[in-house]
Amino acid sequence: TTNPQALTKPAEMLAALKNGNLDYKLPVLINNTHADEQPAIDIITGLFKTFATKDQVSFKTTAADGSEKLVTLKIQDLLKKFIFLFDFTENPDGDVLNTRALANGLDPNRDTGYQANPETRIVAGLINKWNPIALYDIHGFVKEFLIEPATPPHDPNFEYDLLADLMLDNAHHMGRAGVANSGYEKYIIPKLDWGDGWDDSFSGYTAVYSMYHGILGHTIEIPEGNQESYKAGYYAVLGGLDYLAQNPDKLMEMRLNFYLRGINKVEDPKAENELVGPDGQVVGRIKKGQEKFFPDYYVIPMGVDKDNDTQEAFNMIDYFKRNGVLNSRKIAETIKKAIWLSIWRRPSVAMPIMSSTKAQMNPSGLPCMRNWLSISLI
């Protein structure tokens, strides 16, 4: 696959892309987080059935100027450029019981960053395994037919300038297709229509979590639990896929530039221009007197004493790995050595961010990950 090379040698891939010599596929994840927000699961099931049994799918939509048009997506052509991942629901227990919460009563759409539950650990692992170019997370119910991108404040750990225009264009393609094929007359995009109150500054939301990895993460809120909302959601996703199919090289270029910033530890000022405060003024990334926003190291104490929990240190290392950190083969040997030495010297495991970093702590209270790529234990 192209993914390992993209994570480590994006400059080479960018050059190949610009020369027309890059052979690649872009994964796309279609997901449901809240199992009781039907017909979301039915929408994903319907899309899967369409892709599995039909040669093509045609639907009406409108252009930006309002003119009507017919779109035909040929499945085999799509499969030449994309890999489609269908996660029918993140919460099978909720599907059986028709509940929003997991079996333990917790909301999975507040836990994607924390990953305190096996369901959210699985979806985070899926995102990091495939690094999809887009994630469509189907929810309900917002009567106005809501499609992200979200309002400010935006998380400062995003490379938001790389995502912003693409997410807006994608949302419009989704909204126009959803409206054209259902009984609804309009859709809303929070970033354009609400001003505030629907932000993406919290890593617990599935779609927002994906944005830390340079993914077009869209929450889609269908209006109601009926057939018209099924059609709105179903065709909205198809409209989004049509947009992706029109712009694969543009999307791949964005992703490679995202990784390139991480590897070269670039803090581009353009990413800060989207970071505004309550008064609408740009506040950028708050560095608190430091030269850089993103750290160079995470230090995990490994000492065996009353102040340190070694198991939690290992849990943190697992968390890093699950969220996209590529570790060297020396990890196990290094950890064993660190634990052995901790009996005598109370060391820490210092984790230098060799290629990409994240800043401070995100709003969930967890270490953030711009696009964690290569971390070694020393």
N, C-alpha and C positions, 0 to 999 in steps of 0.2 A: 504494500500500500504506500501511498505518498505521505501518510500522516507522520511517521517517524522522521522522515527527511524534512517535512514542513516545520516540525518542532525544533530541529537542530540546524538546518541549513536553508532558512527561508530566502536568503539573498540569492543563492544558486537557483532556487525554484522560481523566484521572481524573474530572473534573467531568462530562464527557459520559457516562462509564461509569456513574456513580452516578445520572445522570438517565435512563438507559436509551436514550441517543441515540448510542452508540458502535457503529459498524459495523466489525468487525475479524475477522481470522482468526489462529489461532495455529499456527505451524509445529511439526512434530514430526519428529525425526530418529531413524531406526532404523538402527543401525550395527553393523558387525563390524570389529574391529581385528586380531585374531589369526586368520589364515585357516585354520590347521590345527585350530582348536577347533570342529570340526564336531560336530553339525549346525547351527552358528550361521548359516552362509551359507544353508543350506537353510531355516532358520526365516524369514529375511528374504525369501527368494525365495517361500516359501509365503504369507507375509503380503501381498506384492506381488500375487501371483496372485489371492488372495482379493479384494483391493480392486479389482483390475482386471476381474474376471469375475463377481462376485456382487453381488446387490442388498443382501444382508444376511448377517450371520453370527451364529449363536446358540451359546452355550456355557453350561455350568453353572459355578457358583461357590458360595461361601458368604459370608454376611454376617459382620460382626464377632462376632455371638453364636453363630456356628457353624451357623446354619440354612441349608439349601440354597435356592438360587434360580437361575432361568434368566435370562440376559441376552441380549438381541437388539440388535445394533448395526446400524443401517441406514446403508449406505455413503453414500448421498446426504445424509443428515442430518449425518454426520460431516464431509463435504466442505464443508458450509455454514459450519462453524466452524473447520476445521483444514486445513492444508496438510501432506501427508505426504511425507517425503523418505526414500527407501530407498537406503542406501549398502551394497550387497551385501557388499563387503569393501573395507577400506582398502588391502589388500595383494594385488593380483592375482597377483604373482609367487608369493607364498606359497600362493595357491589352487592354482596349477598344480603347484607342487612339494611341496605339503602341508607347509609350514614356518611356524613362528611368526615368524621373523625376516624382514626385508626382504632384497632380493637382496644387499645389502652386509653382511649379518649383524647389523644393528642391530634392536633391538626397537621397533616403532612405538609400543607402549604405554608407552614411557619417553621419548618424544620429542615429545609433543604440545605441550608448552610450549617446548622448545628449537626445534623446527621445523627441524632440520638436514637433513631428508630431504624430497623432493618429495611423498611420500605424506602426511606429517603436515602439510606446508604446505597441501596441498589440503583436508584435513579441517578444519583450523583456518579456512581461508578459507570453507569451506561453513558452518561454525558462525557465523562473523561476518557472512556475507552474509544468512543467514536468521534469526539469533537465535531458534532454536526454544525453545518453552516447556519441552520435555522432550527428553532424549536417552537412548535405550535402547541401551546398548552390550553386545552379546551375546557372552559368553565361555564358557569351560569350562576346567578341570573342578573343581568343589568339590562333594564328595559330599553335603553338607548342603543343596544348592540355595540358594545365597547370592544375596541381592538387597540392594544398597546402599539406604540411606545407611550411611556408614562410621563407624568408631570415632573418638574423638579420638586425637591432636590434629588439630583442624581448622585449615585455613589462615586466618590472621587477615585475609587480604584478601577473604574471603567476607563477604557480608551474611547470615551463617548463620541468624540469627533469622528472616529472611524465608523461607528455604528449608526449615528443619528439619521443621516439622509437615507441610507438603505432601509432602515426600519420604517421610516415614514412612507417611502415609496411602496414597500411591501404591504404595509397596513392599508394603504389606499387600494391596492390591487385586491386585497382580501375583502375589504368593505364593499367595493363596487360589485364584485362577483356575488357576495352574500346577499346584497340587496336586490340585485337583478334577478335572482332565482328564488326569492321568497316573498312573503307578504309584507315585509318591512320596507319602509320608505327611506331610511337613513341609517347611518352608523356614526359613531363618534370615536375620535382618537384623543385620549386624555391630554396628551401634550399640546394639542392644538385647541381643544374645545373646553377644557376644564380649568386650565391655569395652575391649579394646585389641588391637593387632596387625593391624588392617586400616584404616589411617587415610586421610584425604583431605587431607594436608598437602603433596602433591607434584603439581606441575602437569604432569608427564609423562604421566599417565593420561588417556585421552580423556574419560571421563565427568567426572573431577575437573576437568580443564581447563574444561569447559563451565560449571561452577559459578561461575567467576569472572565470568561474564556473566549471572548470575541465572537459570541454566537448571537444571531438575531433572535432574541428571546421575546416571544409574543404571548401574552395572556389574551385569549379570546373569550369574551363573556357573552354567550348567547342570551337572548332576551327572556325566553320562556321554556317550559318543559313540554313542547309540542312539536308537531311535524314541521311547522314553518321554521322553528328554530333549528330543527335538524337540517333543513335545507340551507338555512343561513350559514350554519357552521360548516357543513359539508362543502358547499361551494366557496366559502371563504378560504378554506384550506387549498382548494384547487386553484383559486385566484392567486394565492401566495406562491404555489408551485409554478404557476405560469410566469410569475415575476422572476423566480429563481432561474427558470429555464431560459429566460431571455438574457440573463446577466451572469452566467457562470464565471467568466473570466474576471469580471468586476468584483464578484464576491470572493473569488480566490485571491485576487490581489489585495483586497482588504484584510483577509485572514493572514496572509503572509507578512503584510506590513505590521499587523498586530504582533505577530511573533518576533518580527525584527526589532521592534521597540524593546521587547522584553530581553532578548539576547544581548542587545547593545546597551541596556539600561538607559534608554532614552526616555526622558520625561518631557514630552512635547507640549509646548505652551498651548497648542490648539486644543488639546484635551481639556484644558482648564477653562476655556471660554464658555463651556456649557455648564459650568458649576456655579450656580447662582444662589444667593441667599433669599430670605423671605421678601426682601424689597426688590428683587429682580436684578440686583447688582452682582456682577461677577466677583466671586470670592476665591475661585480657584482651589487648588489643593493647599490646605493649611499645613504648613511645615513646622510650626512651633519652634522657630529659630534654627531649624536644621537646614543644611544645604539641599538635601534631597527629601522627597516625600517617601519613596520606597526604601526599605531597609536592605542592607547587604547580607545580614545574618539573622537566623533564628537560633537562639540558644536554648537547648532543652536540658535542664539539670538531670543528671543520672545518679546522683549520690544516694547511697542507701543510709538514710537517717530519718529522724522524726519529722523533718521539714520537707522531705521529698517522697513522692510515691512513684516508684520505678514503673509500675504498671501503667500509670497515667502517661509517663514518658513514652512508653511503647505505643500507647493508644494515640498519642500525638503524632508519632512517626507513621502509624497506620493511616491517620487522617491525611497527612501530607501525601502519602502514596496514593490513596484513594482519590485525591483531588488533583491528580495530574502530575505529581512529582516523579521524575524519572531518576531512580537511584542506581548507583553503580553496583557491580557484583561484590564490592568490598564491604557493603553495608553490614551484612550479618557478622562478618569477621570483626569489623570495627565496633559494632555494638557490644559484642562479647568482650572485646578488649576494654571498652569503656566501663562496662559493668564490673569487670574484674578489677580494674584500676580504681573504681569508685570505692571499693572496700578500703583502699589505702589512701586515696588522694581526693576523694569527693569531686571528680571532674564534672564537666558538662559536655554534652554533645553539641558542638557548634555546627550549624547548618548554613554554609555560605550559599547564597542564591547565585548560582553560576551563570544562569542565562535569563531568568526572568523573575520578577519580584512582585510583592504586594505590599501595601502600606499599612502602617500602624495596626489598628484593629477595625474591622468593619462594624456596622451597626449591630450585628448579631453578637458582638463580643468575641468573634473568632479571628484568628490571623487571616488576612486576605490573600487572594492569589490572583495576580493579574493574569499571567498564563504560566504558572509554575512549570518549568521545563526540566531543568537538570539540577539536582541538589545532591551534594555529597556529604557524608558524615566524616568529620575529621577529629 
